[in-house]
Amino acid sequence: MGERIRVEGTEVPVESGTTVQQLKERLGRDDEELATYEENGEVKVLGDRDVISDAIPEGTNISFQPGEGNVFG
């Protein structure tokens, strides 16, 4: 069983137990990028080991931002 999230506006199905790192690999994203989402007007960062289905509600939009000393916002 899985759930659906949005990655930069595109709906993406994810299986239960999928981590942020696994999602980045599947989408060909850079390892240094940070997965972020907005909750109550605040930007939250997901860790690479976070399980997506446990960390965010279904339908949440995730964005990838530059990491390693790069400023985003």
Phi and psi in radians as a Rosetta constraint file:
Dihedral C 1 N 2 CA 2 C 2 CIRCULARHARMONIC -2.391 0.35
Dihedral N 2 CA 2 C 2 N 3 CIRCULARHARMONIC -2.960 0.35
Dihedral C 2 N 3 CA 3 C 3 CIRCULARHARMONIC -2.493 0.35
Dihedral N 3 CA 3 C 3 N 4 CIRCULARHARMONIC 2.996 0.35
Dihedral C 3 N 4 CA 4 C 4 CIRCULARHARMONIC -2.001 0.35
Dihedral N 4 CA 4 C 4 N 5 CIRCULARHARMONIC 2.322 0.35
Dihedral C 4 N 5 CA 5 C 5 CIRCULARHARMONIC -2.143 0.35
Dihedral N 5 CA 5 C 5 N 6 CIRCULARHARMONIC 3.088 0.35
Dihedral C 5 N 6 CA 6 C 6 CIRCULARHARMONIC -2.069 0.35
Dihedral N 6 CA 6 C 6 N 7 CIRCULARHARMONIC 2.330 0.35
Dihedral C 6 N 7 CA 7 C 7 CIRCULARHARMONIC -2.010 0.35
Dihedral N 7 CA 7 C 7 N 8 CIRCULARHARMONIC 1.904 0.35
Dihedral C 7 N 8 CA 8 C 8 CIRCULARHARMONIC 0.860 0.35
Dihedral N 8 CA 8 C 8 N 9 CIRCULARHARMONIC 0.767 0.35
Dihedral C 8 N 9 CA 9 C 9 CIRCULARHARMONIC 1.590 0.35
Dihedral N 9 CA 9 C 9 N 10 CIRCULARHARMONIC -0.163 0.35
Dihedral C 9 N 10 CA 10 C 10 CIRCULARHARMONIC -1.818 0.35
Dihedral N 10 CA 10 C 10 N 11 CIRCULARHARMONIC 2.257 0.35
Dihedral C 10 N 11 CA 11 C 11 CIRCULARHARMONIC -1.194 0.35
Dihedral N 11 CA 11 C 11 N 12 CIRCULARHARMONIC 2.309 0.35
Dihedral C 11 N 12 CA 12 C 12 CIRCULARHARMONIC -2.334 0.35
Dihedral N 12 CA 12 C 12 N 13 CIRCULARHARMONIC 2.164 0.35
Dihedral C 12 N 13 CA 13 C 13 CIRCULARHARMONIC -1.360 0.35
Dihedral N 13 CA 13 C 13 N 14 CIRCULARHARMONIC 2.445 0.35
Dihedral C 13 N 14 CA 14 C 14 CIRCULARHARMONIC -2.269 0.35
Dihedral N 14 CA 14 C 14 N 15 CIRCULARHARMONIC 2.442 0.35
Dihedral C 14 N 15 CA 15 C 15 CIRCULARHARMONIC -1.370 0.35
Dihedral N 15 CA 15 C 15 N 16 CIRCULARHARMONIC 2.677 0.35
Dihedral C 15 N 16 CA 16 C 16 CIRCULARHARMONIC -0.999 0.35
Dihedral N 16 CA 16 C 16 N 17 CIRCULARHARMONIC 2.394 0.35
Dihedral C 16 N 17 CA 17 C 17 CIRCULARHARMONIC 1.576 0.35
Dihedral N 17 CA 17 C 17 N 18 CIRCULARHARMONIC -0.078 0.35
Dihedral C 17 N 18 CA 18 C 18 CIRCULARHARMONIC -1.217 0.35
Dihedral N 18 CA 18 C 18 N 19 CIRCULARHARMONIC 2.260 0.35
Dihedral C 18 N 19 CA 19 C 19 CIRCULARHARMONIC -1.595 0.35
Dihedral N 19 CA 19 C 19 N 20 CIRCULARHARMONIC 2.885 0.35
Dihedral C 19 N 20 CA 20 C 20 CIRCULARHARMONIC -1.042 0.35
Dihedral N 20 CA 20 C 20 N 21 CIRCULARHARMONIC -0.720 0.35
Dihedral C 20 N 21 CA 21 C 21 CIRCULARHARMONIC -1.052 0.35
Dihedral N 21 CA 21 C 21 N 22 CIRCULARHARMONIC -0.762 0.35
Dihedral C 21 N 22 CA 22 C 22 CIRCULARHARMONIC -1.107 0.35
Dihedral N 22 CA 22 C 22 N 23 CIRCULARHARMONIC -0.676 0.35
Dihedral C 22 N 23 CA 23 C 23 CIRCULARHARMONIC -1.139 0.35
Dihedral N 23 CA 23 C 23 N 24 CIRCULARHARMONIC -0.749 0.35
Dihedral C 23 N 24 CA 24 C 24 CIRCULARHARMONIC -1.046 0.35
Dihedral N 24 CA 24 C 24 N 25 CIRCULARHARMONIC -0.759 0.35
Dihedral C 24 N 25 CA 25 C 25 CIRCULARHARMONIC -1.095 0.35
Dihedral N 25 CA 25 C 25 N 26 CIRCULARHARMONIC -0.777 0.35
Dihedral C 25 N 26 CA 26 C 26 CIRCULARHARMONIC -1.090 0.35
Dihedral N 26 CA 26 C 26 N 27 CIRCULARHARMONIC -0.626 0.35
Dihedral C 26 N 27 CA 27 C 27 CIRCULARHARMONIC -1.612 0.35
Dihedral N 27 CA 27 C 27 N 28 CIRCULARHARMONIC -0.005 0.35
Dihedral C 27 N 28 CA 28 C 28 CIRCULARHARMONIC 1.233 0.35
Dihedral N 28 CA 28 C 28 N 29 CIRCULARHARMONIC 0.509 0.35
Dihedral C 28 N 29 CA 29 C 29 CIRCULARHARMONIC -1.471 0.35
Dihedral N 29 CA 29 C 29 N 30 CIRCULARHARMONIC 2.727 0.35
Dihedral C 29 N 30 CA 30 C 30 CIRCULARHARMONIC -1.208 0.35
Dihedral N 30 CA 30 C 30 N 31 CIRCULARHARMONIC 2.451 0.35
Dihedral C 30 N 31 CA 31 C 31 CIRCULARHARMONIC -1.030 0.35
Dihedral N 31 CA 31 C 31 N 32 CIRCULARHARMONIC -0.510 0.35
Dihedral C 31 N 32 CA 32 C 32 CIRCULARHARMONIC -1.405 0.35
Dihedral N 32 CA 32 C 32 N 33 CIRCULARHARMONIC -0.227 0.35
Dihedral C 32 N 33 CA 33 C 33 CIRCULARHARMONIC -1.212 0.35
Dihedral N 33 CA 33 C 33 N 34 CIRCULARHARMONIC 2.617 0.35
Dihedral C 33 N 34 CA 34 C 34 CIRCULARHARMONIC -1.833 0.35
Dihedral N 34 CA 34 C 34 N 35 CIRCULARHARMONIC 2.341 0.35
Dihedral C 34 N 35 CA 35 C 35 CIRCULARHARMONIC -1.525 0.35
Dihedral N 35 CA 35 C 35 N 36 CIRCULARHARMONIC 2.188 0.35
Dihedral C 35 N 36 CA 36 C 36 CIRCULARHARMONIC -2.233 0.35
Dihedral N 36 CA 36 C 36 N 37 CIRCULARHARMONIC 2.783 0.35
Dihedral C 36 N 37 CA 37 C 37 CIRCULARHARMONIC -2.623 0.35
Dihedral N 37 CA 37 C 37 N 38 CIRCULARHARMONIC 2.850 0.35
Dihedral C 37 N 38 CA 38 C 38 CIRCULARHARMONIC -1.863 0.35
Dihedral N 38 CA 38 C 38 N 39 CIRCULARHARMONIC 2.359 0.35
Dihedral C 38 N 39 CA 39 C 39 CIRCULARHARMONIC -2.407 0.35
Dihedral N 39 CA 39 C 39 N 40 CIRCULARHARMONIC 2.080 0.35
Dihedral C 39 N 40 CA 40 C 40 CIRCULARHARMONIC 0.934 0.35
Dihedral N 40 CA 40 C 40 N 41 CIRCULARHARMONIC 0.718 0.35
Dihedral C 40 N 41 CA 41 C 41 CIRCULARHARMONIC 1.364 0.35
Dihedral N 41 CA 41 C 41 N 42 CIRCULARHARMONIC 0.068 0.35
Dihedral C 41 N 42 CA 42 C 42 CIRCULARHARMONIC -1.993 0.35
Dihedral N 42 CA 42 C 42 N 43 CIRCULARHARMONIC 2.371 0.35
Dihedral C 42 N 43 CA 43 C 43 CIRCULARHARMONIC -1.422 0.35
Dihedral N 43 CA 43 C 43 N 44 CIRCULARHARMONIC 2.201 0.35
Dihedral C 43 N 44 CA 44 C 44 CIRCULARHARMONIC -1.963 0.35
Dihedral N 44 CA 44 C 44 N 45 CIRCULARHARMONIC 2.564 0.35
Dihedral C 44 N 45 CA 45 C 45 CIRCULARHARMONIC -1.894 0.35
Dihedral N 45 CA 45 C 45 N 46 CIRCULARHARMONIC 2.353 0.35
Dihedral C 45 N 46 CA 46 C 46 CIRCULARHARMONIC -1.678 0.35
Dihedral N 46 CA 46 C 46 N 47 CIRCULARHARMONIC 2.436 0.35
Dihedral C 46 N 47 CA 47 C 47 CIRCULARHARMONIC -1.422 0.35
Dihedral N 47 CA 47 C 47 N 48 CIRCULARHARMONIC 2.692 0.35
Dihedral C 47 N 48 CA 48 C 48 CIRCULARHARMONIC -1.025 0.35
Dihedral N 48 CA 48 C 48 N 49 CIRCULARHARMONIC -0.498 0.35
Dihedral C 48 N 49 CA 49 C 49 CIRCULARHARMONIC -1.575 0.35
Dihedral N 49 CA 49 C 49 N 50 CIRCULARHARMONIC -0.071 0.35
Dihedral C 49 N 50 CA 50 C 50 CIRCULARHARMONIC -1.141 0.35
Dihedral N 50 CA 50 C 50 N 51 CIRCULARHARMONIC 2.373 0.35
Dihedral C 50 N 51 CA 51 C 51 CIRCULARHARMONIC -1.468 0.35
Dihedral N 51 CA 51 C 51 N 52 CIRCULARHARMONIC 2.118 0.35
Dihedral C 51 N 52 CA 52 C 52 CIRCULARHARMONIC -0.981 0.35
Dihedral N 52 CA 52 C 52 N 53 CIRCULARHARMONIC -0.827 0.35
Dihedral C 52 N 53 CA 53 C 53 CIRCULARHARMONIC -1.149 0.35
Dihedral N 53 CA 53 C 53 N 54 CIRCULARHARMONIC -0.391 0.35
Dihedral C 53 N 54 CA 54 C 54 CIRCULARHARMONIC -1.545 0.35
Dihedral N 54 CA 54 C 54 N 55 CIRCULARHARMONIC -0.454 0.35
Dihedral C 54 N 55 CA 55 C 55 CIRCULARHARMONIC -1.604 0.35
Dihedral N 55 CA 55 C 55 N 56 CIRCULARHARMONIC -0.547 0.35
Dihedral C 55 N 56 CA 56 C 56 CIRCULARHARMONIC -2.382 0.35
Dihedral N 56 CA 56 C 56 N 57 CIRCULARHARMONIC 2.680 0.35
Dihedral C 56 N 57 CA 57 C 57 CIRCULARHARMONIC -1.257 0.35
Dihedral N 57 CA 57 C 57 N 58 CIRCULARHARMONIC 2.645 0.35
Dihedral C 57 N 58 CA 58 C 58 CIRCULARHARMONIC -0.988 0.35
Dihedral N 58 CA 58 C 58 N 59 CIRCULARHARMONIC 2.464 0.35
Dihedral C 58 N 59 CA 59 C 59 CIRCULARHARMONIC 1.558 0.35
Dihedral N 59 CA 59 C 59 N 60 CIRCULARHARMONIC -0.105 0.35
Dihedral C 59 N 60 CA 60 C 60 CIRCULARHARMONIC -1.136 0.35
Dihedral N 60 CA 60 C 60 N 61 CIRCULARHARMONIC 2.521 0.35
Dihedral C 60 N 61 CA 61 C 61 CIRCULARHARMONIC -1.645 0.35
Dihedral N 61 CA 61 C 61 N 62 CIRCULARHARMONIC 2.147 0.35
Dihedral C 61 N 62 CA 62 C 62 CIRCULARHARMONIC -1.796 0.35
Dihedral N 62 CA 62 C 62 N 63 CIRCULARHARMONIC 2.422 0.35
Dihedral C 62 N 63 CA 63 C 63 CIRCULARHARMONIC -2.103 0.35
Dihedral N 63 CA 63 C 63 N 64 CIRCULARHARMONIC 2.695 0.35
Dihedral C 63 N 64 CA 64 C 64 CIRCULARHARMONIC -1.908 0.35
Dihedral N 64 CA 64 C 64 N 65 CIRCULARHARMONIC 2.303 0.35
Dihedral C 64 N 65 CA 65 C 65 CIRCULARHARMONIC -2.114 0.35
Dihedral N 65 CA 65 C 65 N 66 CIRCULARHARMONIC 2.661 0.35
Dihedral C 65 N 66 CA 66 C 66 CIRCULARHARMONIC -1.048 0.35
Dihedral N 66 CA 66 C 66 N 67 CIRCULARHARMONIC 2.484 0.35
Dihedral C 66 N 67 CA 67 C 67 CIRCULARHARMONIC -2.018 0.35
Dihedral N 67 CA 67 C 67 N 68 CIRCULARHARMONIC -2.868 0.35
Dihedral C 67 N 68 CA 68 C 68 CIRCULARHARMONIC 0.906 0.35
Dihedral N 68 CA 68 C 68 N 69 CIRCULARHARMONIC 1.127 0.35
Dihedral C 68 N 69 CA 69 C 69 CIRCULARHARMONIC 1.475 0.35
Dihedral N 69 CA 69 C 69 N 70 CIRCULARHARMONIC -0.063 0.35
Dihedral C 69 N 70 CA 70 C 70 CIRCULARHARMONIC -1.527 0.35
Dihedral N 70 CA 70 C 70 N 71 CIRCULARHARMONIC 2.466 0.35
Dihedral C 70 N 71 CA 71 C 71 CIRCULARHARMONIC -1.545 0.35
Dihedral N 71 CA 71 C 71 N 72 CIRCULARHARMONIC 2.382 0.35
Dihedral C 71 N 72 CA 72 C 72 CIRCULARHARMONIC -2.276 0.35
Dihedral N 72 CA 72 C 72 N 73 CIRCULARHARMONIC 2.915 0.35
